[in-house]
Amino acid sequence: MTGLTRREMLAAAAACGLAGPALAEEVPPSLNALAKARGMRFGSCFAWSPPGADAGSFANPDYAALLTRECGILVPENEFKWQRLRPDPVRFDVSRFAEMLDFAEAKGKAMRGHTLLWHKAQYFPKWLRDHDFGANPRAAAAKLLTDHIRTLCRLYGDRIVSFDVVNETIDEKTGLQRETSLSKAFGDADAMTDLAFHTAREHAPGAELVYNDYMSWEPGNATHRAGVLKLLEGFRKRKVPVDALGVQSHIGVYDRDVRGSAARQEGDWRRFLDAVTAMGYGLVITELDVNDKGLPKDEAVRDASVAAYADAYLEIMFAYPQLRDVLVWGMCDKYGWLNGFSPRADGSIKRATPYDARFRAKPLRETIARRFAAAAPRSA
């Protein structure tokens, strides 16, 4: 059961470009059509690649068809990050991102910008890690950051609906903002992150501005969550224009006791989300996937566990009306980033996304569909 009325099914089918009631009955509505019926959006990251490449890219016809059919909002996996846009302190190279944005707009999809500042030194371009900020480092750092954000927002501020303005500035071990060449030059990490958001608001006044991080509901993340809450509290006290918290949602199921694991984590996670939303922040699921690294090789077992774990997590997240956009970090297992970042010992492909390596829908897709169908409507 989808939980939709026939009228909603017809509307969902129309949103998919289908014609007539027969097709509405024969073809299941897309994930974004289900989301749209509840005032929400579904989307995914995608990549740039040369035409014909076997990649999770808009240039791969099979992957492009999947994005077109299922998604209402897209986000570049890598091509909007400093290491791809900034070959040196002076130049910008937006050619790849521009192709991705053109694809999204041609298909009628909204676009997120990820990210204006990924404050994690290992992901800085080398020139920024080694940058000489001169005799007045704070002024030089402020100019560099302001120029970067101002340039991108002036180029794309009316075409990107939501920016991850700052990404991962909280150190998960200490709960404090990370120390990098940029924050050292500022001498004050709060001043750095505040400037990023104020600059984005000035030059992209209509866009949603998001702080994005991977603090998780799983054990061992209490310090990280506390640090994010402190950061968000500081933004509010200083009247920094931050609209929402991006909850990356890189979750992982490592044993068969799915519901038991979820139940043990639920209380702390709800208290965290309650604190975030009480401050007036929206919520965005920005990078959902489910790591199956510790599960048996049997695909049916893995798929069932992944879907059940995601269902327990999404049940909590969807209960918050502040959540509107839900994006997965990849639509097809074959191209998932976890295959390289966190490989399975048996060498098999991770079953972390809604579709398998042959582009067949998996139980995770059905779980997401059911959660959208059951969601309370969001107000306009």
HELIX and SHEET records of a PDB file:
HELIX    1   1 ARG A    6  ALA A   15  1                                  10    
HELIX    2   2 GLY A   20  GLU A   26  1                                   7    
HELIX    3   3 LEU A   31  LYS A   36  1                                   6    
HELIX    4   4 PRO A   61  GLU A   70  1                                  10    
HELIX    5   5 TRP A   82  LEU A   85  1                                   4    
HELIX    6   6 SER A   95  ALA A  106  1                                  12    
HELIX    7   7 ALA A  121  TYR A  123  5                                   3    
HELIX    8   8 LYS A  126  ARG A  129  1                                   4    
HELIX    9   9 PRO A  137  TYR A  156  1                                  20    
HELIX   10  10 SER A  181  PHE A  186  1                                   6    
HELIX   11  11 ALA A  189  HIS A  203  1                                  15    
HELIX   12  12 ALA A  222  LYS A  237  1                                  16    
HELIX   13  13 VAL A  258  ALA A  278  1                                  21    
HELIX   14  14 GLU A  299  PHE A  318  1                                  20    
HELIX   15  15 ASP A  333  TYR A  335  5                                   3    
HELIX   16  16 LEU A  338  PHE A  341  1                                   4    
HELIX   17  17 PRO A  363  ALA A  374  1                                  12    
SHEET    1   A 9 HIS A 250  GLY A 252  0                                        
SHEET    2   A 9 GLY A 282  ASN A 291  1                                        
SHEET    3   A 9 ALA A 244  VAL A 247  1                                        
SHEET    4   A 9 GLU A 208  ASP A 213  1                                        
SHEET    5   A 9 SER A 162  ASN A 167  1                                        
SHEET    6   A 9 ALA A 110  TRP A 118  1                                        
SHEET    7   A 9 ILE A  73  PRO A  76  1                                        
SHEET    8   A 9 ARG A  41  PHE A  46  1                                        
SHEET    9   A 9 LEU A 323  VAL A 328  1                                        
END                                                                             
